[in-house]
Amino acid sequence: MDVWLEGKKVRLDPQRALGKGGEADVYDLGDGRALKVFKRPEHPDYLGLTHEQAAAKARLAEHQRKLRAFPQGLPARVVTPQALATDRKGVEVLGYAMRKLDGVEPLRRLGEPSFRRAGGRAADAVTVLTGLHRVLGAVHASGVVVGDFNDLNVLVVGTDAYLIDADSFQFGPYVCPVFTERFLDPLRLDPAAQALTPVRPATVESDWYAFAVTVMQSLLCVGPHGGIHRPKAQGARLNAVARVLQRVTVLHADVQYPKPALPRATLPDDVLHLFHRVFVEDLRGAFPLPVLEGLRFTVCASCGVEHARGACPSCQPHATAAATPVTAVRGQVVATRKFTTRGVVVHASADDGVVRFVYHADGAYRREDGRTVMRGGLDPSLRWAVQG
């Protein structure tokens, strides 16, 4: 496919591909910008998929009008179309050029337990969320709704958050056609729904609902509908759709809280109560910014838990840690402790029955035999893999 940008033909080099999504491919233009090219119905990814082909055709048809009418004056932290990519005659819109962000992490990374184990701090997450709150508020003030607000459509550079995929934003006559189930406002659903498919358009309020989901995920490493429903009384276990419709959240007494998630008691009661108001009682409106700005996280010197309470929720300030047995037996499983460190294990894997891992201690990353891999502080942005 031939693509023209600012009067010049652009070669779509696979070697310069930055990413591939369900609706478009993204390429590095080499001038500080990226080029997003929408997939046409005949794209190889849609081969034999009639529904996706029809959706691509409809999407391209709408973009002919929508991208030419894209609103100006959005916040600087929204990655907006800067120039339209077209066919040779400049008639058909095929995509657009936008600012390229370097050194990014998706916001989802902040809500992963592995990120916290590798040294990611809740205090930094709060800084990111506070800035994102202001960006979202400014977007709404411009008469625009994000629509598909989720933690993959927000990229983080340092502690600055940027909204991407702006072509799906909702404004004027253009309704946002896409959604992400984990961030979908239940008020957009049919109460008798059998699937998590919205029947009402996105709104400012549904954006703020999704923002509240993001806050919970980032601070507790679990969203409002995580965990497993295990009813104590006689009754059927609810599936994912029923839990959303009946507002049975991860904080419900009949839901088993996920072990990888951070303890809910690490957050102040007023934050937990706000989550209950939003996810159970359907409170809507802008997430209260003072709640975020008022969070002060500290690390307990006794147990190492990072919390935002007046005292550590996990232990007494000077309690002595209980000794951990070398071997533990649970049913038919025997667990034997092979290694302990004052630092942090950042990666572990099994290779032909041998456990291999990388840990950080005393200012360096080390292998299981103590060999130094590299020196430096604990960096949660690093990704690890072990071979031999």
Buried (B, 14 or more C-beta within 10 A) or exposed (E): EEBBBEEEEBEBEEEBEBEEEEBBBBBBBEEEBBBBBBBBBEBEEBEEEEEBBEBBEEBBEBBBEBBEEBBEEBBEBBBBBEEBBBEEEEEBBBBBBBBBBEEBBBBBBBBBBBBBBBBBBBBBBBBBBBBBBEBBBBBBEBEBBBBBBBBBBBBBBEBBBBBBBBBBBBBEEBEBBBBBBBBBBBBBBEEEBEEBEBEEEBBBBBBBBBBBBBBBBBBBBBBBBBBEBEBEEEEEEBEEBBBBBBBBBBBBEBBEBBEEBBEBBBBBEEBBEBBBEBBBEEBBEBBEEEBBEEBEBBBBEBBEBBBBBEEBBBBEEEEEEEEEEEEEEEEEEEEEEEEEEEBBBBBBEEEEEEEBBBBBBEEBBBEBEEEEBEEEEBEBEBEBEBEE
